[in-house]
């Protein structure tokens, strides 16, 4: 096993991004990927900036990205990591660094898993924590010490084992996306029905979440929801579920569905139907269909203006139409929950396997058997 090495010795190139925002071109075939588009190890192209070929060439003049290169976020937040796709149509967005692993030192996929592992991510965040706004400069990244690396043959074998888990996670993500798209299309059809309009406040109410500082949370079975989604867990619930949660401060108007017990905190609202005609499933897709930009309050700290939102007029289909819609989308929501839950377990397994594989405590052959048993 090789001794620990600084990241610059494991990479042929570590190149900073352009320090400006790439101009959007909605007809472009390329993307500038910044930190908002880097989530859970994959690129969320819906959050990337679509750009022209001309802009792509300017933004990659220092280094043309290749399939297998790594894109690392060095600020806001520090640590997320994605791989350049086979299409090679991605340019580094703001606050990112493009890395090209040296194939004679480290396998690219192995380095991706290593840098994304909880142990290394904690060290990255510790390194970034000294400044007012957590960030790493390029010199910090180049000097970052990697743990001792196994031989290349072992790296490739480890990458293959962990890659099998990632393939299943990707398949689950695609299935969940398909189920959600189908449910959204069912609501769009419902929304096209010739129905009377009512004030949203007559259909549902938005109740305030409850403060629950991270220091007071006790790990448990209830998902803790902030405005951007799940931010932890707690041993007590505010709602037994299912529940619909809406971002009030921070990620304004983000709408989340929770099948089980949950605890919406004080940066959120949670939904209560105001009529027996209305189901939570209907409320969820109704709220997701709205443009929340018009409901931002004018206070010093931006937030969702509840009274203004509840005065909005929305179409109200018949009881029968809502019942039919609810019956159709319930299995789709359960499917999404099922595959998301499985993916969380697979991510935990992937992160658990890497340290003993790195140290040699767990043989690759044994890890392969563990993975085969869950796939």
Buried (B, 14 or more C-beta within 10 A) or exposed (E): EBEEBEBBBBBBBBBBBBEEEBEEBEEBEBBBBBBBBBEEBBBEBEBBBBBBEEBBEBBBEEBEBEEBBBBBBBBBBBBBBBBBBEEBBBBBBBBBBBBBBBEEBBBBBBBBBBBBBEEBBEBBBEBBEEEEEBBBEBEBBBEBBBBEBBEBEBBBBBBBBBBBBBEBBBEBBEBBEEBBEEBBEBBEEBBEEEBEEBEBBBBBBBBBBEEBEEEEBEEBEBBBBBBEBBBBBBEEBBBEBBBBBBBBBBBBBBBBBBBBBBBBBBBBBBBBBBEEBBBBBBBBBBBBBBEBEEBBBEEEEEBBBBEEBBEBEBBBBEEEBBBBBBEBBBEBBEBBBBBBEBBEEBBEBBBBBBBEBBEEEBEBEBBBEBBEEEE
